[in-house]
Amino acid sequence: MESTVRDKCFGTCVTKPSSSLSSSEQQCLARCCDRYAEATQVVTKATLEMNGYQ
């Protein structure tokens, strides 16, 4: 999953690859990765609840 997040976020946030990231690209990458982490937590929690774990 880590490589998928990295690939998707990089593709979304970095429009012109160069030797360094702009501050807006850094912020976009951070937000994107945070969203993936939150989504993973929601899905994991729902899966556990469906299987009777709480």
Contact map, one row per residue, 1 for C-alpha under 8 A:
111110000000000000000000000000000000000000000000000000
111111000000000000000000000000000000000000000000000000
111111100000000000000000000000000000000000000000000000
111111110000000000000000000000000000000000000000000000
111111111000000000000000000000001001000000000000000000
011111111100000000000000000000001000000000000000000000
001111111110000000000000000000000000000000000000000000
000111111111000000000000000000000000000000000000000000
000011111111100000000000000110011000000000000000000000
000001111111110000000000000010000000000000000000000000
000000111111111000000000000000000000000000000000000000
000000011111111000000000000000000000000000000000000000
000000001111111000000000100110000000000000000000000000
000000000111111110001000100000000000000000000000000000
000000000011111110000000000000000000000000000000000000
000000000000011111000000000000000000000000000000000000
000000000000011111111000000000000000000000000000000000
000000000000000111111000000000000000000000000000000000
000000000000000011111000000000000000000000000000000000
000000000000000011111100000000000000000000000000000000
000000000000010011111110110000000000000000000000000000
000000000000000000011111110000000000000000000000000000
000000000000000000001111111000000000000000000000000000
000000000000000000000111111100000000000000000000000000
000000000000110000001111111110000000000000000000000000
000000000000000000001111111111000000000000000000000000
000000000000000000000011111111100000000000000000000000
000000001000100000000001111111110000000000000000000000
000000001100100000000000111111111000000000000000000000
000000000000000000000000011111111100000000000000000000
000000000000000000000000001111111110000000000000000000
000000001000000000000000000111111111000000000000000000
000011001000000000000000000011111111100000000000000000
000000000000000000000000000001111111110000000000000000
000000000000000000000000000000111111111000000000000000
000010000000000000000000000000011111111100000000000000
000000000000000000000000000000001111111110000000000000
000000000000000000000000000000000111111111000000000000
000000000000000000000000000000000011111111100000000000
000000000000000000000000000000000001111111110000000000
000000000000000000000000000000000000111111111000000000
000000000000000000000000000000000000011111111100000000
000000000000000000000000000000000000001111111110000000
000000000000000000000000000000000000000111111111000000
000000000000000000000000000000000000000011111111100000
000000000000000000000000000000000000000001111111110000
000000000000000000000000000000000000000000111111111000
000000000000000000000000000000000000000000011111111111
000000000000000000000000000000000000000000001111111111
000000000000000000000000000000000000000000000111111110
000000000000000000000000000000000000000000000011111110
000000000000000000000000000000000000000000000001111111
000000000000000000000000000000000000000000000001111111
000000000000000000000000000000000000000000000001100111
